[in-house]
Amino acid sequence: MTLTMPQLKISTGRKRTAAKPLLAGLLGAWLATLTLSVLGDSEGASGRTLTRVSPHAHTVTTVADQLWEWAELGYLETQSSALLQRTLAESGFEINAGIGGIPTAFTATFGSGAPVIGIMGEFDALPGISQAAVPYAETVKGKPSGHACGHNLFGAGSLGAALAVKDWLEASGQAGTVRFYGTPAEEGGSGKVYLVRAGAFDDVDVALHWHPGDDNTASPSSTLANKSAKFRFLGVSSHAAAGPERGRSALDAIEAMNFMVNLLREHVPEETRIHYVITEGGIAPNVVPNLAESFYYVRHPNAGVLATLWDRVIAAAEAAALGTGTTLEYEVIHGNHSVLPNEVLARVAYDHLLALGGPRYDKADRAFATEIAKTLPSGLYQPGSEGVIEPFAIKQSKGSTDVGDVSWNVPTVGLSTATFIPGTGLHTWQAVATGGTPLAHKGTLLAAEVLAATAIDLLRQPDLVAAATAEFNDRRGPDFAYMPLLGDRDPPLDYRR
């Protein structure tokens, strides 16, 4: 599959050079060899171990469960960010908090010299998906949000990887730096874009990330570029029965815009995705609404094409305002580039994932999986399929992530592990439920081990960093210069309030 890349005429950029050769250092004995079986019981177990992350397994799982309990929304993740910062600080990392003008964003750095390996961790939840950690639908009173995308696992797994790499740096005495990036508000807030724009990744040689999922893959993958805005229409209120002619309905404008955009769907490229919600539409039927608001996402693999689609959506909004006698205001909330894949880096991560194999369930995990599978589409889950490693192939995802903006500025690699049973969709109550159980911990610890092993390979092999950098520069092209899709707006710190 051919991956389409942004076609942009933009202002600034810099060409990365390969990392300088690492200073020679003697590899000491490995600090920790504590065995952690991913299976959890002896039935059919092979003696697989996660040697790097196992000393930190309790920390990883405890943090994952605490983040799951708090389920804090984007830019409001005060407790979650503080817990991650405190855990890293207690392990000897130097903390730089509040970076990029975002109170919950931070870096935690250990080591010195090149290469600098960044490991990204997310920790924001999604609104409106409340669910207990049980294999049937059950909302939790007083808890309106949930980790339906598994970011509690994302943050905790990346934390475990950073701690494991720190152990290796201490034991080996080798030069190099590991830096954990606490990146808030991925879900529609584009937290990483503001960090990129602020220069937080300027000295990073390679950036690593992962994401919870329902399969195990480290293939070089791209995503959809994505831009969003809240469209607000201002009208004139009146009595809907006694004086409707005096009113100008903001809700009519919302409906007119939605109607035109839905007609637009027939005349856009096949890969396009457009979706919206009405966030404000009035309160009483007998009052003509003078304020209404919708929240739109527009996606396409190519940022240049996305820009043309965005202009057409704006035109529909302007036409709706004109036709209904209302006034339009709109606020761009976020914008993400597609992910720029890197096959050199993906091969390194894939080899480690393949060598370790996928998660293996114990008896309790299998019982949970059997029950929750009953709530999923029939035939999607077969016991044991959680251990399958997907073949290595270039892929195009239908999702979007602010990792994309990092990947156009730093050679970047990601992977996914089966923290949910195969067939589980993200942004569902099933994902929330599973993410609060030991079943999800197994995929999380596996991801941490793969990230740590990949980072250590990069720290040990300057030629690997140089090859990844060469591919990065080639894929971007000689004339590429980065420009955020969200423009120069400040971080929308209140977009979830």
Buried (B, 14 or more C-beta within 10 A) or exposed (E): EEBBBBEBEEEEEEEBEBBBBBEEBEEEEEBBEBEBBBBBBEEEEEEBBBBBBBBBBEBBBBBBBBBBBBBBBBBBBEBBBBBBBEBBEEBEBEBBBEBBEBBBBBBBBBBEBBBBBBBBBBBBBBBEBBBBBEBEEEBBEEBBBBBBBBBBBBBBBBBBBBBBBBBBBBBBEBBBBBBBBBBBBBBBBBBBBBBBBBEBBEEBBBBBBBBBBBBBBBBBBBBBBBBBBBBBBBBBBBEBEEEEEEBBBBBBBBBBBBEBBEEBEEEBEEBBBBEBEBEBBBEEEEBBBBBBBBBBBBBBBBBBBBBEBBEBBBEBBBBBBEEBEBBBEBBBBBBBBBBBBBBBBBBBBBBBBBEBBBBBBBEEBBEBBBEBBEBBEEEBBEEEBBBBBBEBEBBBBEBBBBBBBBBBBBBBBBBBBBBBBBBBBBBBBBBBBBBBBBBBBBBBBBBBBBBBBBBBBBBBBBEBBBBBBBBBBEBBEEEBEBBBBBEEBEBBBEBBE
